[in-house]
Amino acid sequence: MARSGEGTSGASRTRLLPSTLLWQTFLLVALLLVVALGSWVQIFRYFQEPARARDVAQMVVSVINLTRTALINADFDRRMDLLIDLAALEGIRIYPAEATDELAPLADTRPLRLLTADVRRQLGDHTRFASRWKTLEGFWVSFRLDPDDANDEYWVMLPPERIENPDDFGWLGWGGGALLAALLGAFLIVARVSAPLRQLARAARMVGSGERPPPQPESGPQEIALVARAFNQMAGNLARMDEDRALILAGVSHDLRTPLARLRLGIEMSGAPDDEVTAMVADIDEMDRIIGQFLDFGRGDAQEPAAAIDLATLAREVTEPYRLRGVDLRLEVPESLFAQARALSIRRALANLIDNALRYAGGNDPLEVSVCSEGGHARIEVADHGPGIPENEIERMRQPFTRLEKARSNTKGAGLGLAIVDRVMRAHHGRLELSPREGGGLRAALCLPLAAPSGEQDRMRRSAQSEQDRP
């Protein structure tokens, strides 16, 4: 259970991270920049705070010494006028200290600790500090007119702007601006690297779907240029291999089927008994069909462009020749059902399923062909009444050159029918489903993504426009 929980938390962390190289690299660079900027700010503050504390401490000591000197040299009767002038002109308030004074200590920060230690070192250990005297907030420092007379003590309040660093927010602004500029530069750098990779990814998907991608630009950084050059060479080699394969398959089809046609003609004209001629012609037809399967498997996916096709119409057209041959086939289709597919490939796949069912299930029981929609997918299903496929063998039957000798009595065929259908469905981003049929037999279904019929969106737009134009 612990492992399961760890796996779940790891998966959730993975989902929180972006999936693209661009944003993963950008976030990593941004994190490094933020950490670097934060480190430099802390280093700057660490070495700047003692110097500023000394400057502020010197200012505080100078103000207190001047104030003490002025109070000592002034007549006792004029001391009150002097205190009023200091408060009005310099913003410095001075009050006599009393035993009942309500004081609040200063905040315990490094700058204030440095400041108070330097002031106390110059004025004496008896110097006290406070952030509030009675109800007045500020920076309060005590001093004595006579260092040895504790009864003649005063409190002086300095304006906060003289103590605080007025440039803190300015530094933060400049630092934030520098960080934004660095992040913008990092994004441009990462985007410049990831753009060619995205182009290569699109071209690789085109190669995977059987299309020939345009040549990739072999410019930019040396590493990207080398990858693009290697990809262009690989795409060119694959295209030449496809051309050679098509040429070889065309030659194989001609070189094998021409002798078979002559052999069949010779058998039919040999004058042998009809049952022997029928058996030999059936063997030749089976050989021709096997050659066709080999060629279909060797050609791979068709280059026909995908389009919205009506699967109901396609099923009617594919099954009609079987009906004309006398096959007992029951068709159940809707009026129309559209899917995004290559019509020729789907025709071949459906014909392979029907041929497969007829070969292994025999022609005594009817075949059931149906078209429907289920779970956002179009579904073409062929059900037979044959021996079926054991559930533990279903996945193996998707592999080429695989046959079930025990499960199905007919051992003819190359074992490529279901492999061809499975390849066609994977090329359509669909799937081939094989499952036992109730009462015996096999259900083989082609599942394709649904699509709107061709031109339907244009008709809907024209209809909406006409509704708007009505008075």
N, C-alpha and C positions, 0 to 999 in steps of 0.2 A: 504494500500500500504506500510505503514511503517513496518507492521509486516512481509510482504512478503520480503522486503529488508533485515530485520534482520535475517529471516530464511535463505535467500540465503547466507548472509555473514557467518552465523554460519555453514552452510553446507560446504562452501569453507574452513573455518578454520579446520573443521573436516577432510577434504580431505588432508590438508597439514600435519596433524599428522600421524605418522605410526600407522598401525592397529594392530600390534602384541604386546603382553605383553612384550616380550623381549626388543624391541626397545623403547617402551614407558617408561619402567622402567629405561633402560640404559640412555635415554635422560634426564630423571628427575634426576637421580644420577649425570650425567655429569654436568647438570646445577647447582646442589647444590655444586659440587666440584669446579666449576669455580667461583661461587659466594663466596664460603668460601676462596679460594685462593686469589681472588681479595680483599676480606675484610682484610685478613692477610697482604697482601702487603701494603694496605693503612695504616693499624695500624702500621706496621713496619716503613714505611716512616714517619708517623706522629711523632713517638717518636724518630726516628733516625736523622731526619733533624735538630732539634735544636742542638744536640750534634756535628754533623758534621759542622754546621754553626759556632759554637764556636771554633772548631779546626781550620777551614779555616780562620776565622777572626783573631785568634791569630797569624797564620802564616803571614797573610797580614800585620798586625800591626808590627810584628817583622821585616819583610822585609823593611817596610817604615821607622821604627825607625833606623834600621841599615844604610839604605841609607841616611837618614837625617844626622845622626852622621858622616858618611863618607864624605858627602858633606861639612858639617860645618868645619870639622877638616882638610880637604884637602886644599892645596893652590888654589887660584882662577885660576891660570894658568894651574893647573893639573886637574881641574874638568872635562874637556872634555875627558881626557884620562881615568878618573875613570868611566865616563858614558859609554865609549866604552867597557871597560873591563867588566862592569856589563852586558851589552847586549850580549857580546860574551861568557862569562863564565856562567852566571846564566840565560840568556834569559830574563833579566829585562831591559825594555826600559824606559828611563827617558827623558822627554822633558819639557822645560819651558812652563808654562801656559801663554796664551795670551788672550786678550779680544775678539779676532776674531776667537777663536777656534770653529770648527764645531763639535758638540757632538751629540751622539745618546744615549738615556736613556737605562738603563738595562731592561730586560724583567720583567714583574710584576708577579713573581712567589714567592711562600712561601719560598723556600730555599734562594733566593737572598734577599728577604725582611729581613729575619733573619740575613743574613750575613752583609748586609749594616748597619743595626741597631746596631749590635755589634761593627763593625769597627768604625762607627761614635761616638759611646759611648766612645771609647778609644782614638780616635784621635781628637775629637772635632766636633762641629756642622758645622764647615765650610767645612768639608770633602765632596767632590763631587765624583760621580761615573758616569761611562759611558761605553757603550758597543762598541763605535767607537769614536776614536779621529782623526779628519780629515778623512783620508781614511784607517786608520789602525784599524782592528777589534781586540778585546781582552777585558780583564777585566781591566779597567782604574780606578785609584784612585788618587785623588789630595792630596797633602800635602804641608805644608808651613815649610820653614826652621825656621821662627819665627812665632809662632802662631798669633802674633798681626800684622804682616806685610803681608797685602794682596797682595802686589806687588811681593813678593819673593815666588811665588807658582810654583809647578812642577806637572807634570802628570807622574805617573808610571804605566806601563803595565805589568801585571803578565801573564805568559804562561797559556793558557786556561786549560791545563791538571792539573794545580795546584788547580784550582777552581772547575772544574767539578768532579763528582764522577766517577772514572774509573770503578767501580764495578757494575754499573747499569745493563749493558748487561749480566754480569756474573750472577747476581741475577735472571735476567729474564730467562737465560738458565737453571739454577738449578730449578727455579720454574716451567718452562715448562716441564722439565724432570720429576719432581715429579707429575705434573698433568697427564702426559701421563701414568706414572706407576699406578696412582690411577684409571684412566679411564680403563686401561687394567684389573686391579683387579676387578673393578665394573662390567665390561662386563663378566668376568669369573664367578663371583658370580651370576649375573642375568641369565646367560646361564645355570648354574647348577640348578637354580630353574625352568626355563621355559622348559628345556628339558623333564622332566617327565610330565609336563602339555601338551606338544605337543604329547607325546605318548598316554596320556589319551584321547586327542581330536581325534587322529586317531582311537583308539579303540572304542570311542563313535560313530564315523561315521560308523564303521563296524557294531556295534549293530543296528544303525538306518537303515542300508541297509539289515538287516536280517542275517548278518554273525556273527559267533562266534569268538570274538577276542582272541588272546593268553593271558594268565595271565600276568598282569602287575607286574613288580618287586616291592615288598613291602619294599624297602630299602630307604636310604637317610634320609633327615630331617623328624622329627616326623609327621609334618602336611602333607607332601607329602605322607609318608607311610600310614597314616590313610586314605587319599583319595584313594590311590591305593587299599588298602584292602577293602574299601567299594565298589569300582567299581568292583573288582573281585567277591565280594559276590553278587552284583547286577547282573553281567553278568551270574554267575552260576545259580542264581534263574530264570532269564529269559530263560536260556537254558532248565532248568528243566520244566518250564511252557510250553515252546514250545513242548517238548517231551510229556508232559501230554496232551496238547491240541491235538496233532496229534493222540495220542492213543484214546482219547475220541471221536474225529471226526471219526476215523475209526470204532469205536464201534457203533456210532450213524448211520453212513451210512449203516452198516450191519443190525442193529436192525430195522431200518425204511424201508429200501428198500426190505428186504426179505419178510415181511408181504405184502407189496405192490405187489410184484411179485406173491405171492400166490393168493392175491385178484384178480389180473388181470386174472390169469389163471382160477380161479373159475368163474369169470364173463363170460369169453369167452366160457366156457364149460357149462354154466347154461341153455342154450337153450332159453334165452330171445329173444325178437325181435331184429333184427339187428340194428335198429336205437337206441334202448336203450343201447345195448351193446357198440355201437360206442361212445355214449355220456359218458357212465361210464368209458370206456377205456381212452377216452380223458381226463376225470377228473383225472384218476390215473396217466396218463403221465404228466399232469400239476403238480400234487403233487410231482412226482419224479423230475421234473425239478426244482421246488421250493426248494426241499431238496438239490439238487445239487448246487443251488445258495447259500444257507445257508452255505454249506460245503466250497464252493470256497471262500466266504467272510470270513469264520472263519479261513481258512488255512493261509490267508494273502499272502504275496509275495512269489513266488516260490524261491527255493534255486538254481535254474539252473543258471550257470554262463553266463554272457553276452558275446555275440560274434557278429561279423559282419554277418548279415543275409540278404538274398535277399528278399525284401518285395514284389517284383513282383511275384516271385515264390511262396511265402507264400500265397499271395492273390489268386493265381490260385488254389492252393491246398485246401484252406479253402472253396472257392466258388464252387468247382466241385461237392461235395456231394449235394449241394442245387440244382444245375442244374439237377443232376440225379433224384432228387425227383420231378422235374417239375416246380421248382420256376423260374419265369421270371426274370432273373438277367442279367444285362448288365455290363460287366467287361471291364475296360479301364486301361491298365497297360503298362509301358514301358518295354523294353527288360530286364532291370535289374535296381535295385535301392537298395543300401545297407545302412543299419542303424545298430548302435550298440544296441542290444536288446537281450532279452531272448525269443527264438522262441516260446516256449510253452505258455508263458504269452500273447504274442501278438496274437497267434492263438485264445486263449480263449477270448481276448478282441474283436477281429474282429468278432468272432462267436456270441458273446453277442450282438454286434451292429446289426448284420444281423437278429438274432432272435428277437431282440427288434423291428426292423423295420417291420418284418413279422407279429409280434403279434399285433401291433397297427395300421399299415397301411394296413394290409390285403394283399391278394395275387392277387388281380385283376390288380393292376398297377405294372409296373416293378420296381425293385430295381436297383440303379446305384452304382457300386463299382468302385472306381478309385484309382490309386496310382500315385503320382507325387512328385516332389521336389519344395519347395517354401521357400525362405528366409533362406537357410542354414538348413532346416529341411525336413525330409521325411514326406509325408502326405498320410494317407490311409483314404479315405472318403466313407461313406455310406449315400446315399440320398434316401429318400422315398417320397411317395405322400400322406402321411397320414395327420391327422389334425395338426401335428406339436406341438411345445411347445411355449407358450407365452414368449416373451423376459424377462419379469419380473419374470418368474418362472424357468429360465434356471439354475441359480446357485443353487436353492433349489433342483433341480432334481439330483444334484450330491450327495446329502445326501442319506444314506441308508434308506430303508423302506419308500421311497417317491414315490407316484404315482399321476398322474393327472387324477382324475375321470371325470372332466368336459371336459378336452381337448381331451381325448382319450376314446372311448366308451368301449374298452376292459379293464375290471378291474382285469383280472387275473394277477398272478405274485406277488412276494414278494416285489417288488420295490428295488431290489438289483443289477439289471443289469448294470445300468450306474454308480452306486457306485463302483462296482467291476472294471469296465473299468477305472474309474478315479483313483482308487488306483494303478492299474497296470501302468498307464501313469506317475503318480507321482514317482513311484519306478524307472522308466526309465529316470527321469529328463526331461520328455516331458509333454504334456498336452492334455486334451480332450476338443475339441472345439465343441460347440453346437450352431447352428444358423438356422434361418428359411430358407427354400428353396424357390427360386423364383417359383411362381405358386402354392405354398402350399406344405407343408411337412416339413421335418427336415433334416438338414445336420449334421451328426456326424463325426468328423474327429479325427484320432489319429496322433499326431505330435511328431516325434522322431528326435533326432539329427542324422545328416548324418554321415556315416563312410565309410572308404575305404574297399573294399571287402577283405576278408581274403586271405593272400598270395600275394596281389597286390604289396606291398612294396618290398617283396623278388623278385618278377618278375622284378620290375623296377630296383632294384640293379643289378640283373643278366644281364639285358639288357644293363645298363650303363657300367658294367664291360666288356661285350663282345664288346661294341663300343670302349672302351679304348684299348682292346687287338688287335683290327684289325690293320694291318700295314698301 
